Amino acid sequence: MVNFSDNNREKTVASSQLNEDLQRIIEARHHDPFSVLGRHPTEGGGIMVRAFVPNAIEVSIAEGGRPMQRVADTALFEWSGSPAEVAERYRLIWRDDWHCEHISFDPYCFPPQVPDLDLYLFGEGKHWHAYRFLGAHPHEADGVGGVLFAVWAPNAERVSVVGDFNRWDGRIYPMRVRGGSGVWELFIPNLTPGVYYKFEVRNRHSGSVFLKSDPYGQRFELRPGTANIVVPDKPYQWTDSAWLEERKTWDWLHAPMSIYEVHLGSWQRGWEGEFLNYRELARQLVDYVKDMGFSHIELLPITEHPYDPSWGYQCTGYYAPTSRFGEPDDFRYFVDYCHQHGIGVFLDWVPAHFPKDAQGLARFDGEALFEHEDPRRGEHKDWSTLIFNFGRYEVKNFLLSSALFWLEEYHIDGLRVDAVASMLYLDYSRKEGEWIPNQYGGRENLEAIDFLREMNTVVHDQHPGALVMAEESTSWPQVTRPTYVGGLGFSLKWNMGWMNDTLRYMSRESIHRRYHHDLLTFSMLYAFTENFLLPFSHDEVVHGKGSMLNKMPGDEWQRFANLRALYTYMFTHPGKKLLFMGTEFAQGTEWDNTQVLDWYVLQFDLHKGIQALVKDLNRLYHDTEALHYQEFEWQGFDWIDCHDADQSILAYVRKKDKDFLAMVVNFTPVPRHGYRLGVPRAGTYTEILNSDAQQYGGSGVVNDYPLHTEAVSWMGRPYSLVLNLPPLGVLVLKPPAEVEAEAEEEAEALPGALSESLPTPL
């Protein structure tokens, strides 16, 4: 201990231990600065106030104007006297070497601010809202306003808050560690939202010192800067309460869902190539999406990321919308505006891995913390990224809290979870010897599986109607089945098998398709084992894969016809739908994230035709229960004929109860005149969509006359139609109403009844 005379002129050292403490403060390596700095009782019943103020010329206690004495040639200042002379919460006045005067409450005169319960739940991995106490938050302590900082860094010897408010000097604001929780906190009075900050960390073993961005930071400065910005606690005035209430009881399993996947940085830009603000994007994007008939927007990750070409998949800010497009409230406006106009918003979210950026999560406190130490479990060689340590409660809590953060703070309608397969398997993309089996000798990542199940359970319990979608490409069972029956608990699974098989088939020259017919029919063997979404996403139009249009074989006319047939087949196949931006108007070039979409191609009729078809497909899909009500149930689908490989023709029915539509797909450029199709109901059918119609850029081989059934059993059906099938085209046929069909059946049963017919089928 140190005793000071009443006039604060004389200093005596009572123990060598205190000298060591003072030296550790000066050298910025003290793990408990509150034990040295601030207001402390002395042995004689007095008090001593100590402050460490680098760059200060003089320091005094504001209350009573009591000057503090500098300790030797250090930046330590001390005062001692009676407890009555200085209140528990006191202010310091100091003049710095720039001759600027400052006044503020001393951070080291305040007790701990983070409640013990928060620390306990966080340590148990059960704090669903850890972002509310970790990070930086405007805070009031004993009537004094400021900002409360908290960060998890259990391997640190010292953590400091640095920013533009203290010259980024880690000696000035060292934090207090909260016992064995590994959480460091500091309340800095008189700070206001808008200040830039980071954490300076000193590792307890190596002594290395480095700067880190806040893992729970809710706003970042514009790249290439990586500092966080304290956000205000003023609540945003949402106007989407009706949307959120309806979402709670939304029967999404039986509702139409067509998703427009968007990369905000390249969908549209300003006149000079600059990024648009979230608010500008909201107005332009919603107008377009509504006109096209999509029900939802899915955003490639807008979580903060320093590297543009990563498209957001190498995330450093799991709680911050990227500053490229504006401030947090601008993104809230984006979501709010979408909801006001009936458009849902999904967010691509990346819990599988994170980048090695020095300022990010990698070796956050000088050692493996968020990641595994062993690269056989902690590193993705393919992506040069690190894998979260899902077995650590605090890490699991970080991700779980992030998922809920976007749903609660930004009203997101659901998450698309990236790279789920890489989370499920320990040997994902690894050779023998490059991975470690689990405790039972298997290849399953048991900790990641537990995390996914818990996340899905909590999200669905806390936010009914919010969806969680898995990008999962393997045969893992029950991805979209409830956790209580052994499933992973996702709402939807991207049907990567259907996508890959279908594109492999469509890439074949039509003359060879007869030998690959099974690529189309195979999907129906498993179509109802999961809640599937059919994706033609950004992944299919990058890295040399070519655009959707240029995947199609043949000359220009055939390529457009193939694409029209593909989209019509997709929208009439069981499963929710997703199209990446630009694919809806057949952009000819591969997607380039540095360039705006090739909107100029819409001056050409063939591109306009594709766009018009997608618009009509969305309308048909949304307006027709037979196409969307039983997308996940086998009762909603029947083959009419799946065996006509020689002519590369498929025929099937989509239905709900007694309502149905019949589809016929001709995957060759040969028109089939007089093609006989078996149908389940008698009467007059109507062609309600033909992908070869001239308004879509087709050749116009249509059936624009009434199609009357004949009492000719065909394809296992009691009645049949004779049709003209368009080249590389799809017909969508609407049957007669049931009452009309019954009347025609009775008429056909009368003696001598004649039925109209078309020319004899081939």
C-alpha positions in Angstrom: 0.0 0.0 0.0 1.0 3.7 -0.4 0.3 6.3 2.2 0.1 10.0 1.2 0.2 13.1 3.4 -2.9 15.3 3.5 -1.3 17.9 1.3 -0.4 15.1 -1.2 3.3 16.1 -1.3 5.0 13.1 0.1 4.9 9.5 -1.2 6.2 6.4 0.6 6.2 2.9 -0.7 4.8 0.3 1.8 5.5 -2.8 -0.3 7.4 -4.0 -3.4 4.2 -5.6 -4.6 2.6 -2.2 -5.3 5.7 -1.1 -7.1 5.2 -4.1 -9.4 1.5 -3.2 -9.9 2.4 0.3 -10.8 5.0 -0.9 -13.3 2.5 -3.2 -14.9 0.1 -0.4 -15.3 2.8 1.8 -16.9 3.8 -1.1 -19.2 0.1 -1.8 -20.1 0.2 -5.4 -19.0 -1.9 -5.4 -15.8 -4.8 -7.8 -15.9 -6.7 -5.9 -13.2 -6.3 -2.2 -13.6 -9.2 -1.5 -11.2 -7.1 -2.8 -8.3 -4.6 0.0 -8.9 -6.4 2.9 -10.5 -9.4 4.7 -9.2 -10.5 5.5 -5.6 -9.2 3.2 -2.9 -9.2 3.3 1.0 -5.9 3.7 2.8 -4.8 2.1 6.0 -5.3 5.3 8.0 -9.0 5.6 7.1 -8.3 8.0 4.2 -8.6 7.5 0.5 -6.2 7.5 -2.4 -7.1 8.4 -6.0 -4.8 7.2 -8.7 -5.1 7.9 -12.5 -2.9 6.9 -15.4 -3.1 9.6 -18.1 -0.5 9.4 -20.8 0.1 12.7 -22.7 -1.2 14.7 -19.7 0.7 17.7 -18.5 -1.4 18.1 -15.4 -4.3 16.4 -13.8 -6.7 17.4 -11.0 -9.9 16.1 -9.5 -12.7 18.4 -10.7 -14.8 18.3 -7.4 -12.9 20.8 -5.2 -10.2 21.5 -7.8 -7.7 19.1 -6.1 -4.5 18.8 -8.1 -3.0 15.3 -8.4 0.7 14.7 -8.2 2.7 13.0 -10.9 4.6 9.9 -9.8 8.2 10.4 -10.7 8.6 10.6 -14.5 5.5 8.5 -15.3 2.0 9.2 -16.5 0.7 8.1 -13.1 -1.0 10.8 -11.0 -2.1 10.4 -7.4 -4.0 12.3 -4.7 -4.8 11.2 -1.1 -7.0 12.7 1.6 -10.3 12.3 3.4 -13.1 10.2 1.9 -15.4 13.2 2.4 -13.4 15.3 0.0 -14.0 13.1 -3.1 -17.2 11.4 -4.0 -17.3 7.8 -5.2 -18.1 9.1 -8.6 -15.7 11.9 -9.5 -14.4 13.7 -12.5 -10.9 14.3 -13.7 -9.7 17.5 -15.5 -6.5 17.2 -17.5 -4.5 19.3 -19.9 -2.7 17.4 -22.6 0.5 18.0 -24.6 -1.6 19.7 -27.3 -2.7 22.1 -24.6 -6.3 20.9 -24.9 -8.3 20.7 -21.7 -10.5 17.7 -21.0 -13.0 16.8 -18.3 -14.7 13.4 -17.7 -15.7 11.0 -15.0 -13.0 8.5 -14.2 -13.9 5.1 -15.7 -12.0 3.4 -12.8 -14.4 4.8 -10.1 -17.4 2.7 -11.4 -18.2 -0.9 -10.3 -18.7 -3.7 -12.7 -21.6 -3.1 -15.1 -22.3 -6.5 -16.8 -24.7 -8.6 -14.7 -23.4 -11.9 -13.4 -26.4 -13.7 -15.0 -25.4 -12.6 -18.4 -21.9 -13.9 -17.8 -23.2 -17.2 -16.5 -25.6 -17.8 -19.5 -22.9 -16.8 -21.9 -20.5 -19.3 -20.4 -23.1 -22.0 -20.6 -23.8 -21.2 -24.3 -27.4 -20.3 -23.5 -27.4 -16.5 -23.9 -29.6 -16.0 -26.9 -29.0 -12.2 -26.8 -25.3 -12.0 -26.0 -25.1 -9.1 -28.4 -27.0 -7.0 -25.9 -24.1 -6.9 -23.4 -21.1 -7.8 -25.5 -19.7 -5.2 -27.9 -20.2 -1.5 -27.4 -23.5 0.0 -26.1 -24.6 3.4 -24.9 -25.0 3.0 -21.2 -25.9 4.9 -18.0 -24.2 4.1 -14.7 -25.2 5.9 -11.5 -26.8 8.7 -13.6 -23.7 9.1 -15.8 -23.9 8.5 -19.5 -21.3 6.8 -21.6 -20.5 3.6 -23.5 -20.1 0.2 -22.0 -17.6 -2.1 -23.8 -17.3 -5.8 -23.3 -15.4 -8.5 -25.2 -14.6 -12.2 -24.7 -10.8 -12.8 -24.7 -9.9 -15.5 -22.1 -6.3 -15.9 -23.1 -5.5 -12.2 -22.9 -3.2 -10.7 -20.2 -4.7 -7.2 -20.9 -7.4 -5.8 -23.1 -7.9 -2.1 -23.8 -10.4 0.0 -25.6 -8.8 2.2 -28.2 -10.3 4.7 -30.5 -10.3 8.2 -31.9 -11.2 9.4 -28.4 -7.8 8.3 -26.9 -5.4 8.5 -29.8 -5.6 4.7 -30.2 -3.4 4.4 -27.2 -3.9 1.0 -25.4 -2.4 2.3 -22.2 -5.2 4.7 -21.4 -8.3 2.5 -21.1 -7.4 -1.0 -20.0 -10.4 -3.2 -19.2 -11.4 -5.3 -16.1 -11.7 -9.1 -16.5 -14.7 -10.7 -15.0 -13.3 -13.6 -13.1 -13.1 -16.9 -15.0 -15.6 -15.9 -17.7 -13.0 -14.5 -20.0 -15.1 -11.4 -20.5 -13.5 -8.0 -20.2 -15.5 -4.9 -19.6 -15.1 -1.1 -19.3 -17.6 1.7 -18.9 -16.2 4.9 -20.4 -18.2 7.9 -19.2 -19.1 10.8 -21.5 -18.5 8.9 -24.8 -21.3 9.1 -27.3 -22.4 7.1 -30.3 -20.5 7.6 -33.5 -17.0 7.2 -32.1 -14.6 4.8 -33.8 -13.0 2.0 -31.7 -11.2 -1.3 -31.6 -9.8 -3.6 -28.9 -6.1 -3.8 -28.2 -5.2 -7.3 -26.9 -2.0 -8.5 -25.1 -1.6 -12.2 -25.0 -0.8 -13.6 -21.6 1.8 -16.1 -22.8 3.7 -14.4 -25.7 3.2 -10.8 -24.6 2.3 -9.9 -28.2 0.0 -6.9 -28.7 -2.4 -6.5 -31.6 -5.6 -4.7 -32.6 -8.9 -6.5 -33.1 -12.2 -5.4 -34.4 -15.1 -6.0 -32.1 -16.7 -9.5 -32.8 -20.0 -8.1 -31.6 -19.6 -4.7 -33.3 -22.8 -3.5 -34.9 -21.3 -1.0 -37.4 -18.0 -0.8 -39.2 -16.2 2.0 -41.0 -16.1 1.8 -44.7 -13.5 -0.6 -46.0 -10.5 -0.6 -46.2 -10.8 0.6 -42.7 -11.7 -2.0 -40.1 -12.7 0.0 -37.0 -16.0 -0.3 -35.4 -18.4 2.5 -34.7 -20.6 2.8 -31.6 -24.2 2.8 -32.7 -26.9 4.8 -30.9 -29.6 3.0 -28.8 -32.4 5.1 -30.3 -35.0 2.6 -31.6 -35.9 2.5 -35.2 -39.6 3.3 -35.9 -40.7 0.1 -37.7 -44.0 0.0 -39.7 -44.2 -3.7 -40.4 -46.0 -5.0 -37.4 -48.9 -6.3 -39.5 -46.4 -8.3 -41.7 -44.7 -9.8 -38.6 -48.1 -10.8 -37.1 -49.2 -12.5 -40.3 -45.8 -14.2 -40.5 -46.4 -16.0 -37.2 -49.4 -17.9 -38.6 -48.1 -18.1 -42.2 -48.7 -21.6 -43.6 -45.4 -21.4 -45.6 -45.4 -25.2 -46.3 -48.5 -24.7 -48.6 -47.8 -21.2 -49.8 -46.1 -20.1 -53.0 -42.5 -19.0 -52.6 -40.3 -17.7 -55.4 -37.1 -16.1 -54.4 -35.0 -13.5 -56.2 -31.4 -13.9 -55.1 -29.5 -10.6 -55.2 -26.0 -9.2 -54.8 -26.6 -5.6 -53.8 -23.3 -4.3 -55.1 -23.9 -5.4 -58.7 -27.7 -5.5 -59.1 -27.7 -1.7 -59.8 -25.3 1.2 -59.2 -25.3 5.0 -59.4 -24.5 7.1 -62.5 -20.8 7.2 -61.7 -20.6 3.5 -60.7 -20.9 4.1 -57.0 -22.8 1.8 -54.7 -26.4 2.8 -53.9 -27.7 3.3 -50.4 -29.9 0.7 -48.8 -32.8 3.1 -49.1 -32.3 3.7 -52.8 -31.9 0.0 -53.4 -35.1 -0.7 -51.5 -37.2 1.5 -53.7 -35.7 0.3 -57.0 -35.5 -3.4 -56.1 -39.0 -3.7 -54.6 -40.6 -2.1 -57.6 -38.8 -4.6 -59.9 -39.4 -7.7 -57.7 -43.1 -6.9 -57.3 -43.5 -6.4 -61.0 -41.7 -9.7 -61.8 -43.9 -11.5 -59.3 -41.3 -12.8 -56.8 -42.4 -13.2 -53.2 -39.0 -12.9 -51.5 -35.6 -11.4 -51.9 -32.5 -13.3 -50.7 -29.4 -11.2 -50.2 -26.0 -12.6 -50.6 -24.2 -11.9 -47.3 -24.5 -8.2 -46.3 -22.7 -9.0 -43.0 -19.6 -6.8 -43.0 -16.7 -8.1 -45.0 -13.4 -6.4 -46.0 -12.9 -8.1 -49.4 -15.4 -7.3 -52.2 -14.7 -10.4 -54.4 -15.7 -12.7 -51.5 -19.3 -11.5 -52.1 -19.7 -11.4 -48.3 -18.9 -15.1 -47.7 -15.7 -14.2 -45.8 -17.4 -12.3 -43.0 -15.7 -10.3 -40.2 -18.8 -8.6 -38.8 -21.5 -11.1 -37.8 -23.6 -8.3 -36.2 -23.1 -5.5 -38.7 -24.7 -4.8 -42.1 -22.0 -3.7 -44.4 -21.3 0.0 -44.5 -20.9 -0.2 -48.3 -24.5 0.6 -48.7 -25.2 2.8 -45.6 -25.8 2.8 -41.9 -27.7 0.2 -39.8 -30.9 2.2 -39.9 -30.6 2.4 -43.7 -30.7 -1.4 -43.8 -33.6 -1.5 -41.4 -35.4 0.8 -43.8 -34.6 -1.6 -46.6 -36.3 -4.5 -44.8 -39.2 -2.4 -43.5 -39.8 -1.1 -47.1 -39.9 -4.6 -48.4 -42.4 -5.7 -45.8 -44.6 -2.7 -46.4 -44.9 -3.8 -50.0 -45.4 -7.5 -49.3 -41.9 -8.8 -50.1 -40.0 -11.0 -47.6 -36.3 -10.8 -47.0 -33.9 -13.7 -46.5 -30.3 -13.2 -45.5 -27.4 -15.5 -46.6 -25.6 -16.3 -43.4 -22.2 -18.0 -43.0 -21.6 -19.9 -39.7 -19.4 -22.6 -41.3 -16.1 -20.6 -41.6 -14.5 -17.2 -41.3 -11.5 -15.5 -42.8 -7.9 -15.2 -41.5 -7.9 -11.4 -41.6 -5.6 -10.2 -38.8 -8.1 -7.7 -37.4 -10.9 -10.3 -37.3 -11.7 -13.4 -35.3 -8.6 -15.4 -36.2 -6.5 -16.1 -33.1 -8.5 -13.4 -31.5 -6.7 -13.2 -28.2 -3.4 -14.5 -29.5 -4.5 -18.2 -29.5 -7.1 -20.3 -31.2 -10.3 -19.1 -29.7 -13.2 -19.0 -32.2 -11.4 -21.7 -34.2 -9.9 -25.1 -33.5 -6.1 -25.1 -32.8 -5.6 -28.2 -34.9 -5.8 -27.3 -38.6 -7.3 -30.8 -39.3 -10.4 -29.5 -37.6 -9.9 -25.8 -37.7 -9.0 -24.9 -41.3 -10.6 -25.1 -44.7 -7.7 -25.5 -47.1 -10.0 -25.0 -50.2 -11.2 -21.6 -49.0 -8.2 -20.6 -46.9 -10.6 -19.9 -44.0 -11.0 -21.1 -40.4 -13.7 -23.3 -39.0 -15.6 -22.4 -35.9 -15.0 -24.5 -32.8 -18.6 -25.6 -32.4 -17.8 -27.5 -29.2 -17.0 -24.4 -27.3 -20.1 -22.9 -25.6 -19.0 -19.3 -26.1 -18.4 -19.8 -29.8 -21.8 -21.6 -30.2 -23.3 -18.7 -28.3 -21.7 -16.2 -30.7 -23.3 -17.8 -33.7 -26.7 -18.5 -32.1 -26.9 -14.9 -30.9 -26.0 -13.7 -34.4 -28.8 -15.7 -36.0 -31.3 -14.2 -33.6 -29.8 -10.8 -33.9 -30.8 -10.5 -37.6 -34.3 -11.8 -37.0 -34.9 -9.5 -34.0 -33.0 -6.3 -34.7 -33.6 -6.3 -38.5 -36.8 -8.2 -38.9 -35.2 -10.6 -41.4 -37.7 -13.3 -42.4 -35.2 -16.1 -42.5 -31.6 -17.3 -43.0 -30.0 -19.3 -45.8 -27.2 -21.2 -44.1 -24.2 -21.5 -46.3 -22.0 -24.6 -46.7 -23.9 -26.8 -44.3 -22.2 -29.9 -45.8 -18.8 -28.6 -44.7 -20.2 -28.3 -41.2 -21.7 -31.8 -41.0 -18.6 -33.8 -42.1 -15.1 -33.8 -40.5 -13.6 -35.1 -43.7 -15.3 -32.6 -45.9 -12.9 -32.0 -48.9 -10.1 -33.7 -47.0 -7.9 -36.6 -47.9 -7.0 -39.5 -45.6 -4.9 -38.3 -42.8 -6.1 -34.7 -43.1 -8.9 -35.0 -40.6 -9.6 -36.4 -37.1 -12.5 -38.7 -36.4 -15.1 -37.9 -33.8 -15.1 -39.6 -30.4 -16.9 -42.7 -31.9 -14.5 -43.0 -34.8 -17.0 -41.5 -37.3 -16.8 -38.7 -39.8 -19.7 -36.7 -38.5 -19.0 -33.3 -36.7 -21.1 -34.0 -33.7 -20.6 -30.5 -32.2 -21.7 -28.8 -35.4 -24.7 -31.0 -35.6 -25.7 -30.1 -32.1 -25.3 -26.5 -32.9 -27.5 -26.6 -36.0 -30.2 -28.5 -34.2 -30.2 -26.0 -31.3 -30.1 -23.0 -33.6 -33.1 -24.3 -35.6 -35.1 -25.2 -32.5 -34.5 -21.7 -30.9 -35.2 -19.8 -34.1 -38.5 -21.6 -34.8 -39.6 -21.3 -31.2 -38.7 -17.6 -30.8 -39.8 -16.5 -34.3 -42.6 -18.6 -35.7 -42.8 -18.2 -39.5 -39.1 -17.4 -39.9 -37.4 -19.9 -42.1 -33.9 -21.4 -42.0 -32.7 -22.9 -45.3 -29.8 -25.3 -45.7 -27.4 -25.2 -48.6 -26.6 -28.9 -48.2 -25.4 -31.0 -51.1 -25.1 -34.5 -49.6 -27.5 -37.3 -48.8 -27.6 -36.5 -45.1 -31.0 -37.7 -44.0 -33.8 -35.6 -42.5 -32.2 -32.2 -43.0 -35.7 -30.6 -42.9 -37.3 -32.9 -40.4 -37.9 -31.8 -36.7 -35.1 -32.3 -34.2 -37.3 -34.4 -32.0 -37.4 -37.2 -34.6 -33.7 -37.0 -35.3 -33.7 -34.3 -38.0 -31.6 -31.2 -38.2 -34.6 -29.0 -38.0 -34.2 -26.8 -41.1 -37.2 -25.4 -42.8 -36.0 -26.0 -46.4 -33.1 -27.6 -48.2 -31.6 -26.5 -51.4 -32.1 -29.3 -53.9 -28.6 -29.4 -55.3 -29.1 -32.8 -56.8 -32.0 -31.7 -58.9 -30.1 -28.6 -60.0 -27.0 -30.5 -61.0 -28.9 -33.3 -62.8 -31.1 -30.9 -64.6 -28.3 -28.7 -65.8 -26.3 -31.7 -66.9 -29.3 -32.8 -68.9 -29.9 -29.4 -70.4 -26.3 -29.0 -71.4 -26.5 -32.0 -73.7 -27.3 -31.5 -77.4 -30.9 -32.5 -77.9 -30.0 -35.5 -80.1 -28.2 -37.0 -77.1 -30.8 -36.3 -74.5 -32.6 -39.6 -75.1 -29.6 -41.3 -73.4 -29.8 -39.2 -70.3 -33.6 -39.2 -69.6 -33.0 -40.6 -66.1 -31.3 -37.3 -65.1 -34.8 -35.8 -65.2 -36.9 -38.6 -63.8 -34.5 -39.5 -60.9 -35.5 -36.4 -58.9 -39.0 -37.7 -58.3 -37.6 -40.7 -56.4 -36.6 -38.4 -53.5 -38.6 -35.2 -54.2 -40.7 -35.5 -51.1 -38.1 -36.8 -48.6 -37.2 -33.2 -47.7 -38.8 -29.8 -48.0 -36.9 -28.8 -51.2 -36.1 -25.5 -52.8 -35.1 -25.6 -56.5 -32.1 -23.2 -56.9 -30.5 -21.6 -59.9 -28.2 -19.5 -57.8 -25.1 -17.3 -58.1 -22.9 -20.4 -57.8 -24.1 -21.6 -61.2 -23.0 -18.5 -63.1 -19.5 -17.9 -61.8 -16.0 -19.3 -62.0 -16.1 -20.2 -65.6 -19.4 -22.0 -65.5 -21.0 -19.5 -67.9 -24.3 -17.8 -67.8 -27.6 -19.8 -67.7 -28.1 -18.9 -71.3 -24.7 -20.1 -72.4 -25.1 -23.4 -70.6 -27.8 -24.2 -73.2 -26.7 -26.0 -76.4 -27.5 -25.1 -80.0 -27.8 -21.9 -82.0 -29.2 -18.7 -80.6 -32.8 -19.6 -81.0 -32.3 -23.0 -79.4 -30.4 -21.6 -76.5 -33.3 -19.2 -75.7 -35.9 -22.0 -76.3 -34.0 -24.4 -74.0 -33.8 -21.7 -71.3 -37.6 -21.0 -71.6 -38.3 -24.7 -71.4 -36.0 -25.1 -68.3 -37.7 -22.3 -66.4 -41.1 -23.6 -67.2 -40.1 -27.1 -66.1 -38.7 -25.6 -62.9 -41.8 -23.6 -62.0 -44.0 -26.6 -62.6 -41.8 -29.1 -60.7 -42.4 -29.6 -57.0 -40.4 -27.4 -54.7 -40.0 -23.7 -53.9 -38.1 -21.6 -56.5 -35.0 -19.4 -56.5 -33.4 -17.5 -59.4 -30.3 -15.4 -59.2 -30.5 -11.9 -60.5 -29.9 -11.6 -64.3 -31.0 -15.1 -65.0 -34.5 -13.9 -65.2 -33.7 -12.0 -68.4 -31.0 -14.4 -69.7 -28.0 -12.3 -69.2 -25.5 -13.5 -71.7 -22.2 -13.0 -69.8 -21.1 -14.7 -66.6 -21.9 -12.8 -63.4 -19.2 -10.3 -62.5 -19.5 -8.8 -59.0 -17.6 -5.7 -60.1 -20.0 -4.8 -62.8 -23.7 -4.0 -63.0 -26.0 -6.6 -64.6 -26.3 -6.3 -68.4 -29.7 -4.6 -68.3 -29.1 -3.3 -71.8 -29.9 -6.7 -73.3 -33.6 -6.0 -72.5 -33.7 -4.0 -75.7 -33.6 -7.3 -77.6 -36.8 -9.3 -78.1 -35.4 -12.7 -77.0 -34.2 -11.4 -73.7 -37.5 -9.5 -73.2 -39.2 -12.8 -74.0 -37.4 -14.7 -71.2 -38.2 -11.9 -68.7 -41.9 -11.9 -69.8 -42.0 -15.7 -69.4 -40.6 -15.6 -65.9 -43.1 -12.9 -64.9 -46.0 -15.1 -66.2 -44.6 -18.2 -64.5 -44.5 -16.4 -61.2 -48.1 -15.3 -61.7 -49.2 -18.8 -62.7 -47.3 -20.4 -59.8 -48.7 -18.0 -57.2 -52.2 -18.0 -58.4 -52.6 -21.8 -58.8 -52.8 -24.0 -55.7 -52.2 -27.1 -57.8 -48.6 -25.8 -58.4 -47.7 -24.8 -54.9 -50.0 -26.2 -52.2 -48.5 -29.7 -52.1 -44.9 -29.1 -53.1 -43.6 -31.3 -50.3 -46.2 -34.1 -50.5 -46.4 -36.9 -53.0 -50.2 -36.3 -53.3 -49.4 -33.2 -55.3 -47.7 -34.9 -58.2 -48.4 -37.7 -60.7 -46.5 -38.8 -63.8 -48.5 -39.1 -66.9 -45.6 -40.5 -68.8 -42.0 -40.5 -67.8 -40.8 -43.2 -70.2 -40.7 -41.4 -73.5 -36.9 -41.2 -73.6 -36.8 -41.7 -77.4 -38.6 -38.4 -78.0 -37.2 -36.7 -74.8 -40.8 -35.9 -73.7 -42.1 -35.7 -70.1 -45.7 -35.4 -69.1 -47.0 -35.0 -65.5 -49.7 -33.6 -63.4 -49.5 -31.1 -60.5 -52.6 -31.2 -58.3 -54.5 -30.2 -55.2 -57.4 -32.4 -54.3 -59.5 -32.6 -57.6 -57.9 -29.5 -59.2 -54.9 -30.1 -61.4 -52.8 -28.9 -64.3 -51.2 -31.1 -66.9 -47.7 -30.4 -68.2 -46.0 -31.7 -71.4 -42.3 -31.0 -72.0 -40.6 -31.5 -75.3 -36.8 -31.3 -74.9 -36.0 -31.6 -78.6 -36.2 -29.0 -81.4 -38.6 -31.2 -83.3 -42.3 -30.1 -83.1 -44.6 -33.1 -82.4 -47.8 -32.6 -84.3 -50.8 -34.8 -83.3 -49.1 -36.0 -80.0 -51.6 -38.0 -78.0 -51.6 -37.3 -74.2 -53.5 -39.3 -71.6 -55.5 -37.2 -69.2 -57.4 -38.1 -66.0 -60.6 -36.1 -66.8 -62.9 -35.7 -69.8 -63.8 -32.4 -71.2 -62.4 -29.4 -72.9 -58.8 -28.4 -71.9 -57.2 -25.0 -72.3 -53.6 -24.2 -73.0 -52.9 -21.5 -70.4 -49.1 -21.2 -71.0 -46.8 -22.3 -73.8 -43.1 -21.5 -73.5 -42.9 -21.4 -77.3 -45.5 -18.6 -77.6 -44.4 -15.7 -79.8 -44.6 -13.1 -77.0 -41.8 -15.1 -75.3 -39.7 -15.1 -78.4 -40.8 -18.6 -79.5 -41.8 -20.0 -82.8 -45.6 -19.9 -82.0 -46.4 -23.6 -82.1 -49.4 -23.3 -79.9 -52.8 -25.0 -79.3 -55.0 -21.9 -79.5 -58.2 -23.8 -80.0 -60.4 -25.8 -77.7 -58.8 -29.2 -76.8 -61.5 -31.8 -76.5 -60.8 -35.2 -74.9 -61.5 -38.4 -76.7 -62.6 -41.6 -74.9 -59.4 -43.2 -75.9 -57.4 -44.7 -73.0 -53.8 -43.6 -73.2 -50.8 -43.7 -70.9 -52.9 -45.4 -68.3 -55.5 -42.6 -68.3 -59.1 -43.1 -69.3 -59.1 -40.1 -71.8 -56.7 -38.5 -74.1 -56.0 -35.3 -76.0 -54.3 -34.8 -79.3 -51.8 -31.9 -79.2 -49.2 -30.1 -81.1 -46.0 -30.0 -79.0 -43.8 -27.0 -79.6 -40.0 -27.5 -80.2 -38.0 -27.2 -77.0 -41.2 -26.1 -75.4 -43.5 -26.8 -72.5 -47.3 -26.8 -72.5 -49.4 -26.1 -69.4 -52.9 -27.4 -69.8 -55.9 -26.5 -67.6 -58.6 -29.2 -67.4 -62.4 -28.5 -67.4 -64.1 -27.8 -64.2 -65.3 -31.0 -62.5 -69.0 -30.3 -63.2 -68.3 -29.8 -66.9 -66.2 -32.9 -67.0 -69.0 -35.0 -65.5 -71.5 -33.7 -68.1 -69.1 -34.6 -71.0 -68.6 -38.1 -69.5 -72.4 -38.6 -69.4 -72.7 -37.4 -73.0 -70.0 -39.8 -74.2 -71.7 -42.6 -72.5 -74.9 -42.1 -74.6 -75.5 -44.4 -77.6 -74.1 -42.9 -80.8 -72.3 -40.2 -79.0 -69.7 -38.6 -81.2 -66.5 -37.0 -79.9 -64.6 -34.3 -81.7 -61.0 -35.1 -82.5 -57.9 -33.6 -84.0 -55.8 -35.2 -86.7 -54.6 -38.8 -86.0 -51.6 -38.8 -83.7 -48.2 -39.8 -85.0 
